[in-house]
């Protein structure tokens, strides 16, 4: 089925927002997530031991958790977006290698996950209104993390 110019534009705007989210997380700039999520967003990071809650509690969690990693890369792929008017849903694959200092050494480990999202068009553009992580796989995770 052919997409309208409007739907193509909406999909590209959402996709750009998703890449911006990954960049914010990798730069450890959690406060910038107010440009990505709706103020009433529900965010569920429990698949890997994170929090479940609103935007404020998620930002607080990330400000505390992200400094533990010396490097991360959230690589998004297989972005599936369905737009219905001013709302949309999506499923986004994420490959996430992470580096963590452990004493004088570092350990690189990897997470495979899906983001299952709901999006809403706002006056400021598309925003994530709901995000849930789904665990796919883990590799070489430090013993104490037990994901």
C-alpha positions in Angstrom: 0.0 0.0 0.0 1.3 3.4 -0.9 2.0 5.9 1.9 0.8 9.4 1.7 3.3 12.3 2.0 1.8 13.1 5.4 2.4 9.5 6.7 5.9 9.5 5.3 6.7 12.8 7.0 5.2 11.5 10.3 7.2 8.3 10.1 10.5 10.3 9.4 9.8 12.7 12.3 9.2 9.8 14.7 12.3 8.0 13.4 14.4 11.1 13.9 13.0 11.4 17.5 14.0 7.8 18.2 17.5 8.4 17.0 17.6 11.6 19.2 16.5 9.5 22.2 19.4 7.1 21.6 21.9 10.0 21.4 20.5 11.6 24.6 21.0 8.3 26.5 24.5 7.7 25.1 25.5 11.3 26.0 24.1 10.7 29.5 21.9 13.8 29.1 18.8 12.5 30.8 17.3 16.0 31.4 16.9 16.4 27.6 14.3 13.6 27.6 11.7 16.2 28.2 12.1 16.9 24.5 11.3 13.2 23.7 8.5 12.1 26.0 5.1 13.6 26.7 4.9 15.1 30.2 2.4 12.3 31.2 4.5 9.5 29.7 4.7 6.0 31.2 8.1 4.4 30.9 8.9 0.8 31.8 12.6 -0.1 31.9 12.0 -3.2 34.2 13.1 -5.8 31.6 16.7 -5.0 32.6 16.1 -4.1 36.3 15.2 -0.4 35.8 12.3 1.6 37.0 8.7 1.8 35.9 7.0 5.1 36.2 6.6 8.7 35.0 9.1 10.9 33.2 10.4 12.6 36.3 11.2 9.3 38.1 12.7 7.9 34.9 15.0 10.9 34.5 16.0 10.6 38.2 16.8 6.9 37.6 18.9 7.6 34.5 20.8 10.4 36.1 21.9 7.9 38.8 22.3 4.8 36.6 24.1 6.1 33.4 27.3 7.3 35.0 28.1 3.7 35.9 28.9 3.1 32.2 32.0 4.5 30.6 30.5 4.1 27.1 27.2 2.9 25.5 25.8 2.8 22.1 22.1 2.4 21.5 21.8 1.2 17.9 18.2 1.2 16.6 17.1 -0.9 13.7 14.0 -2.6 12.2 11.9 0.4 13.2 8.2 -0.5 12.6 5.8 2.5 12.9 2.1 2.6 12.4 0.5 6.1 12.3 -3.2 6.6 12.9 -3.9 10.4 12.8 -2.3 12.1 15.8 -1.2 8.9 17.5 1.2 6.1 16.4 2.6 2.8 17.7 6.0 1.4 17.2 8.4 -1.5 17.8 12.1 -0.7 17.6 15.0 -3.1 17.8 18.0 -1.9 19.9 21.5 -3.4 20.0 23.2 -2.0 23.0 26.9 -2.6 23.6 28.0 -1.1 27.0 31.3 -0.7 28.7 31.6 -0.6 32.5 34.7 0.0 34.6 35.3 -2.8 37.1 38.2 -1.8 39.2 41.3 -1.3 37.0 39.7 -3.2 34.1 36.6 -2.6 31.9 34.1 -5.1 30.8 32.1 -4.8 27.5 28.7 -6.5 27.5 25.8 -6.4 25.1 22.0 -6.2 25.4 19.5 -7.0 22.7 16.0 -5.5 23.2 12.9 -4.1 21.7 11.2 -0.9 22.6 7.5 -1.1 22.3 6.2 2.4 22.0 3.1 4.6 21.7 3.6 8.1 20.2 1.5 11.2 20.2 1.6 14.3 18.1 1.9 17.4 20.2 2.3 21.1 19.5 6.1 20.6 19.7 6.0 17.6 17.4 5.9 13.8 17.9 6.7 12.5 21.4 6.8 9.1 23.1 3.8 8.7 25.4 4.6 5.1 26.4 7.7 3.1 26.2 8.3 -0.5 27.4 11.5 -2.4 27.0 11.3 -6.1 26.1 14.4 -8.2 26.7 15.6 -10.3 23.8 19.1 -11.5 24.9 22.1 -10.6 27.0 25.8 -11.3 26.4 28.8 -11.1 28.8 26.9 -9.2 31.5 29.0 -8.7 34.7 28.1 -11.4 37.3 26.8 -8.9 39.9 24.2 -7.5 37.4 22.3 -10.8 36.9 20.0 -9.5 34.1 
